[in-house]
Every structure is written in structure tokens, then in C-alpha cells.
Amino acid sequence: MKQKKLTAKQAKRSLVKQWKAIERGDIPGT
């Protein structure tokens, strides 16, 4: 997969997804 520059919207969505996962404890080491 080629790495593409994220649009602001995509980046924000990705960030939100990450935070939700962290809040649920889905990501180890947090």
C-alpha cells in the first residue's frame, strides 16, 4: 500500500478512532 497524505477529515477520523480504542483499552501499553 502506498502511503498517501491524509486529508484533514481522514486524519481527524483516524485520531478519533485511536482515542476511542485507547479509552476502551484496546491498545496495549496505554
Residue frames as a rotation matrix with the C-alpha (Angstrom) as fourth column:
MET 1
0.568 0.823 0.000 0.00
0.823 -0.568 0.000 0.00
0.000 0.000 -1.000 0.00
LYS 2
-0.332 -0.666 0.668 1.29
0.621 -0.687 -0.377 3.40
0.710 0.290 0.642 -0.93
GLN 3
-0.294 0.179 -0.939 1.33
0.860 -0.378 -0.342 5.98
-0.417 -0.908 -0.043 1.82
LYS 4
-0.090 0.354 0.931 -0.88
0.679 -0.662 0.318 8.92
0.729 0.660 -0.181 0.93
LYS 5
-0.963 -0.157 0.218 -1.15
-0.014 -0.782 -0.623 12.26
0.268 -0.603 0.751 2.58
LEU 6
-0.417 0.855 -0.308 -4.23
0.906 0.364 -0.217 12.18
-0.074 -0.370 -0.926 4.75
THR 7
-0.199 0.458 0.866 -6.85
0.192 -0.849 0.493 14.80
0.961 0.264 0.081 4.31
ALA 8
-0.736 -0.066 0.674 -7.76
-0.565 -0.489 -0.665 16.71
0.373 -0.870 0.323 7.45
LYS 9
0.272 0.944 0.184 -11.03
-0.935 0.214 0.284 14.82
0.229 -0.249 0.941 7.66
GLN 10
0.574 -0.104 -0.812 -9.39
-0.058 0.984 -0.167 11.41
0.817 0.143 0.559 7.35
ALA 11
-0.514 -0.855 -0.067 -6.72
0.078 0.031 -0.996 12.30
0.854 -0.517 0.051 9.86
LYS 12
-0.494 0.404 0.770 -9.30
-0.838 -0.457 -0.297 13.50
0.232 -0.792 0.565 12.36
ARG 13
0.601 0.768 -0.222 -11.38
-0.705 0.640 0.305 10.36
0.376 -0.027 0.926 11.93
SER 14
0.245 -0.619 -0.746 -8.29
0.170 0.785 -0.595 8.24
0.954 0.019 0.298 12.41
LEU 15
-0.733 -0.528 0.428 -7.37
-0.254 -0.371 -0.893 10.16
0.631 -0.764 0.138 15.55
VAL 16
-0.045 0.817 0.574 -10.85
-0.987 -0.125 0.101 9.77
0.154 -0.562 0.813 16.97
LYS 17
0.686 0.266 -0.678 -10.76
-0.314 0.948 0.054 6.06
0.657 0.176 0.733 16.23
GLN 18
-0.242 -0.896 -0.373 -7.41
0.181 0.336 -0.924 5.82
0.953 -0.291 0.081 18.02
TRP 19
-0.710 -0.020 0.704 -8.67
-0.597 -0.514 -0.616 7.65
0.374 -0.858 0.353 21.08
LYS 20
0.386 0.914 0.120 -11.79
-0.881 0.328 0.340 5.52
0.272 -0.237 0.933 21.29
ALA 21
0.518 -0.270 -0.812 -9.65
0.056 0.958 -0.283 2.41
0.853 0.101 0.511 21.18
ILE 22
-0.611 -0.788 0.082 -7.37
0.027 -0.125 -0.992 3.78
0.791 -0.603 0.098 23.89
GLU 23
-0.374 0.556 0.742 -10.34
-0.893 -0.432 -0.126 4.66
0.251 -0.710 0.658 26.06
ARG 24
0.717 0.677 -0.167 -11.65
-0.629 0.731 0.264 1.11
0.301 -0.084 0.950 25.72
GLY 25
0.238 -0.720 0.652 -8.20
-0.671 0.363 0.646 -0.28
-0.702 -0.592 -0.397 26.44
ASP 26
0.964 0.165 0.208 -7.86
0.034 0.699 -0.714 -1.90
-0.264 0.696 0.668 23.02
ILE 27
0.594 -0.804 0.029 -4.33
-0.189 -0.174 -0.966 -0.61
0.782 0.569 -0.255 22.61
PRO 28
0.667 -0.391 -0.634 -1.66
0.720 0.558 0.413 -2.24
0.193 -0.731 0.654 24.76
GLY 29
-0.351 -0.928 -0.127 0.77
0.921 -0.318 -0.225 -0.09
0.168 -0.196 0.966 26.68
THR 30
-0.272 0.293 0.917 -1.61
0.042 -0.948 0.315 2.75
0.961 0.124 0.246 27.49
